[in-house]
């Protein structure tokens, strides 16, 4: 579903929600005042991560500027929202995650901060990262690279450090840390397509997590995980790999 079709579906859901419950006007009615998905997300970014009116205006303006300059960011936002509906069995519509899932808002704020970072505006980019960390407890460095169809489930305590690379269709749960090792500050983890990082996992250093791999809850990963494998434990060991047996990551 493209961003235009998704936007029409969101507007229908918002109109139905407001008609059914007048108490939702404060949270959902703004959707009906926006002209497109980009405008709605820009509004949400300002409302959710800013704690002062001046910052709110600045963040909304930055988001709108980014969406005009790089419309692919809106398509990425649509892909992220559709991914939530596909992968979360508790969700049946687009409006609830758009309004209520802080992981979604934090990811879209990161997309704007990354655009700022790539266009030599690091101060505002880092300001947005800090605001998201303060208000949403999700910190994603503007220099990270993240694909589309990404689902930050719950999100609280999530840290994605500088230079981290994350592929498409990745799901990351709460209290996950992905970052460089102090001994190799110029290189960071690369996370492949379709990876699942479960709650409390820590992925540290110059390593690769292969496509469709799974990282278990609370696992400590400091070396490569081949595609399709599962890594569990502290230190992590490999299971469910195509090759016979399991091995300890070293």
Backbone torsions as a table, in degrees:
resi	resn	phi	psi	omega
1	UNK	NA	125.5	177.5
2	UNK	-75.4	170.5	-175.3
3	UNK	-64.5	-34.4	-179.0
4	UNK	-67.0	-45.8	178.6
5	UNK	-65.6	-40.3	178.9
6	UNK	-63.5	-39.4	179.8
7	UNK	-62.5	-41.2	177.8
8	UNK	-62.9	-39.5	178.3
9	UNK	-65.1	-40.6	178.8
10	UNK	-63.4	-42.8	-179.9
11	UNK	-63.5	-39.5	177.8
12	UNK	-63.7	-43.0	179.2
13	UNK	-64.6	-40.4	-179.4
14	UNK	-65.4	-43.5	179.6
15	UNK	-62.1	-42.2	179.3
16	UNK	-66.8	-38.9	-179.3
17	UNK	-66.4	-44.0	-179.9
18	UNK	-66.8	-38.8	179.0
19	UNK	-66.2	-33.4	-177.4
20	UNK	-79.7	-28.5	-175.3
21	UNK	-148.0	106.5	-175.7
22	UNK	-63.8	-20.3	179.7
23	UNK	-71.4	-11.4	177.9
24	UNK	-85.4	-4.1	-178.0
25	UNK	-58.4	-39.4	-176.8
26	UNK	-65.7	-31.2	-175.8
27	UNK	-101.1	-28.1	-173.2
28	UNK	-112.3	-22.7	-173.3
29	UNK	-65.1	-25.0	-179.1
30	UNK	-61.2	-26.3	177.9
31	UNK	-56.4	-40.9	-176.6
32	UNK	-72.1	-14.9	178.3
33	UNK	-90.9	-9.4	-177.8
34	UNK	-93.4	150.5	-177.9
35	UNK	-88.0	-21.0	-178.1
36	UNK	-159.5	175.2	-178.3
37	UNK	-63.3	-38.3	179.0
38	UNK	-59.9	-42.6	178.2
39	UNK	-63.1	-40.5	179.8
40	UNK	-65.4	-43.3	-178.7
41	UNK	-69.3	-39.0	176.4
42	UNK	-58.7	-43.5	177.5
43	UNK	-60.9	-45.1	-178.8
44	UNK	-63.8	-41.3	178.4
45	UNK	-57.9	-48.1	179.7
46	UNK	-62.1	-40.9	-177.5
47	UNK	-70.6	-36.4	-171.7
48	UNK	-89.3	-31.0	-174.2
49	UNK	-107.4	-12.1	-178.4
50	UNK	-95.1	137.6	176.0
51	UNK	-109.0	7.5	177.5
52	UNK	-142.1	149.0	-177.0
53	UNK	-60.4	-39.6	-178.5
54	UNK	-63.3	-43.0	177.7
55	UNK	-65.8	-38.4	-179.4
56	UNK	-60.4	-46.4	179.0
57	UNK	-62.0	-42.4	-178.7
58	UNK	-64.7	-42.7	-178.5
59	UNK	-69.0	-40.7	178.1
60	UNK	-63.3	-43.2	179.6
61	UNK	-62.6	-42.4	179.4
62	UNK	-63.0	-42.0	-180.0
63	UNK	-64.3	-45.4	179.5
64	UNK	-62.0	-40.6	178.5
65	UNK	-62.7	-42.7	179.5
66	UNK	-63.1	-42.6	-177.1
67	UNK	-68.0	-34.8	176.9
68	UNK	-69.2	-42.4	-177.2
69	UNK	-73.4	-30.8	-173.4
70	UNK	-140.6	78.7	-176.6
71	UNK	-58.2	-20.3	178.1
72	UNK	-60.1	-22.3	176.8
73	UNK	-64.9	-34.3	177.8
74	UNK	-70.5	-39.9	176.8
75	UNK	-63.8	-37.3	176.7
76	UNK	-63.9	-40.9	178.3
77	UNK	-62.9	-39.7	177.3
78	UNK	-64.3	-42.0	179.2
79	UNK	-63.5	-41.1	178.3
80	UNK	-62.2	-42.2	-178.3
81	UNK	-68.6	-41.8	178.3
82	UNK	-63.3	-34.2	179.8
83	UNK	-64.1	-36.6	178.1
84	UNK	-61.9	-46.4	-178.4
85	UNK	-64.7	-36.6	178.8
86	UNK	-68.1	-38.1	-167.6
87	UNK	-104.2	-11.3	179.4
88	UNK	-105.7	108.8	-176.9
89	UNK	-66.9	-14.5	-179.5
90	UNK	-84.7	-5.0	-175.1
91	UNK	-112.5	133.3	179.6
92	UNK	-122.8	0.9	-179.7
93	UNK	-147.1	171.3	-177.8
94	UNK	-84.8	-30.2	-174.0
95	UNK	-64.1	-46.0	-177.3
96	UNK	-57.7	-47.9	178.6
97	UNK	-69.1	-31.9	177.7
98	UNK	-61.6	-42.7	-176.1
99	UNK	-84.0	-29.7	-164.9
100	UNK	-119.5	-14.9	-175.8
101	UNK	-91.3	105.9	-176.5
102	UNK	-66.9	-26.7	176.3
103	UNK	-61.2	-36.6	178.4
104	UNK	-66.4	-46.2	-179.7
105	UNK	-64.2	-42.2	179.7
106	UNK	-61.4	-39.0	179.1
107	UNK	-66.3	-40.1	178.5
108	UNK	-70.5	-35.0	174.1
109	UNK	-63.0	-39.3	176.5
110	UNK	-62.6	-42.1	-178.9
111	UNK	-58.1	-38.0	177.2
112	UNK	-70.0	-44.6	-179.2
113	UNK	-64.4	-35.3	176.3
114	UNK	-65.2	-39.5	175.7
115	UNK	-61.9	-43.4	177.3
116	UNK	-61.6	-43.3	-179.7
117	UNK	-60.3	-43.6	-178.9
118	UNK	-71.1	-15.2	179.5
119	UNK	-111.8	31.5	171.0
120	UNK	59.1	42.3	174.8
121	UNK	-127.4	60.9	-172.4
122	UNK	-66.0	-31.4	-175.9
123	UNK	-65.3	-46.7	178.7
124	UNK	-68.9	-35.8	177.4
125	UNK	-60.2	-46.4	179.9
126	UNK	-69.6	-30.8	175.7
127	UNK	-63.3	-40.7	178.4
128	UNK	-67.2	-40.4	176.7
129	UNK	-60.1	-46.1	-179.3
130	UNK	-63.7	-40.5	179.0
131	UNK	-63.7	-41.7	178.4
132	UNK	-64.4	-40.0	178.1
133	UNK	-64.4	-41.3	-179.0
134	UNK	-67.6	-46.1	-171.4
135	UNK	-89.6	-29.3	-174.4
136	UNK	-116.8	-7.5	-177.0
137	UNK	60.4	34.8	176.1
138	UNK	-132.6	120.1	-177.2
139	UNK	-118.9	115.9	178.6
140	UNK	-125.4	117.4	-177.1
141	UNK	-66.4	139.5	-178.0
142	UNK	-60.6	-23.1	-178.7
143	UNK	-82.8	-7.8	177.0
144	UNK	-63.6	160.5	175.7
145	UNK	-122.3	127.0	-175.3
146	UNK	-134.3	134.7	179.6
147	UNK	-77.9	-158.3	-177.5
148	UNK	-113.3	168.9	-176.4
149	UNK	66.6	30.8	-176.8
150	UNK	-94.9	138.1	-176.9
151	UNK	-122.4	112.4	173.2
152	UNK	-95.8	94.6	-172.6
153	UNK	-83.3	124.4	-175.4
154	UNK	70.1	-65.7	168.7
155	UNK	89.8	-27.5	-174.7
156	UNK	-55.0	131.5	177.5
157	UNK	81.0	10.7	-178.3
158	UNK	-80.3	131.9	176.8
159	UNK	-129.6	121.7	173.4
160	UNK	-119.8	113.0	-170.6
161	UNK	-84.0	-178.6	-179.2
162	UNK	-61.7	141.2	173.0
163	UNK	72.0	0.2	176.4
164	UNK	-63.7	142.9	176.9
165	UNK	-121.1	127.0	-177.3
166	UNK	-127.1	130.7	-177.4
167	UNK	-81.2	-171.8	179.7
168	UNK	-74.5	155.6	170.7
169	UNK	59.6	32.9	178.4
170	UNK	-91.2	142.5	174.9
171	UNK	-116.9	128.8	-178.6
172	UNK	-128.6	126.0	179.4
173	UNK	-93.0	-173.4	-172.4
174	UNK	-71.2	157.2	174.3
175	UNK	58.7	32.4	175.5
176	UNK	-95.1	139.0	175.3
177	UNK	-120.4	127.4	175.7
178	UNK	-128.8	114.4	-174.0
179	UNK	-158.5	172.7	176.4
180	UNK	-73.3	162.5	169.9
181	UNK	-95.3	145.9	-177.3
182	UNK	-60.8	-24.3	-179.7
183	UNK	-81.5	-12.0	179.0
184	UNK	-137.7	67.3	-171.0
185	UNK	-67.8	-14.1	-177.8
186	UNK	-94.4	-2.3	-177.7
187	UNK	-131.0	139.9	-174.4
188	UNK	-134.4	166.6	-179.5
189	UNK	-59.8	146.9	171.7
190	UNK	-115.0	121.9	-176.9
191	UNK	-107.1	124.9	-175.6
192	UNK	-78.7	-174.0	-177.9
193	UNK	-69.7	136.0	171.1
194	UNK	70.6	18.7	-178.6
195	UNK	-75.8	146.8	172.0
196	UNK	-113.0	122.7	173.7
197	UNK	-111.3	110.5	-173.8
198	UNK	-79.6	170.2	-172.7
199	UNK	-56.7	134.5	174.2
200	UNK	78.4	4.4	179.9
201	UNK	-70.5	148.6	176.7
202	UNK	-126.9	124.2	180.0
203	UNK	-122.5	113.8	-170.2
204	UNK	-129.5	132.3	167.7
205	UNK	108.9	-172.9	-178.7
206	UNK	-83.8	88.8	-174.0
207	UNK	-149.2	167.0	179.0
208	UNK	-123.8	132.7	170.7
209	UNK	-104.2	114.8	-173.9
210	UNK	-68.9	163.9	-179.5
211	UNK	-54.0	137.9	174.4
212	UNK	64.3	14.0	174.3
213	UNK	-72.7	160.4	177.3
214	UNK	-126.6	134.3	176.8
215	UNK	-111.0	120.6	-174.3
216	UNK	-71.2	164.0	179.4
217	UNK	-59.5	130.3	176.2
218	UNK	74.3	5.1	-177.6
219	UNK	-69.5	148.4	174.1
220	UNK	-113.5	110.5	-175.9
221	UNK	-111.7	122.9	179.9
222	UNK	-127.2	3.7	177.7
223	UNK	-139.4	171.5	-175.9
224	UNK	-58.4	145.8	171.5
225	UNK	-118.8	116.8	-178.1
226	UNK	-63.0	158.0	178.4
227	UNK	-55.0	136.1	175.4
228	UNK	80.7	-6.6	-179.2
229	UNK	-84.3	163.6	171.8
230	UNK	-115.3	134.7	177.5
231	UNK	-114.3	126.5	-177.8
232	UNK	-136.4	152.2	171.2
233	UNK	94.4	176.2	179.3
234	UNK	-133.2	111.2	-9.4
235	UNK	-67.9	159.7	-173.8
236	UNK	-68.1	144.6	170.9
237	UNK	-124.8	155.9	-175.1
238	UNK	-91.9	138.0	172.9
239	UNK	-135.0	166.6	174.8
240	UNK	58.5	26.2	178.4
241	UNK	-82.6	159.9	178.9
242	UNK	-65.5	-37.3	179.0
243	UNK	-75.2	154.5	-177.2
244	UNK	-65.7	139.9	173.3
245	UNK	82.1	175.6	178.5
246	UNK	-124.3	157.1	-179.3
247	UNK	-136.6	155.2	177.3
248	UNK	-85.9	132.8	176.4
249	UNK	-71.2	133.7	-179.2
250	UNK	-121.3	NA	NA
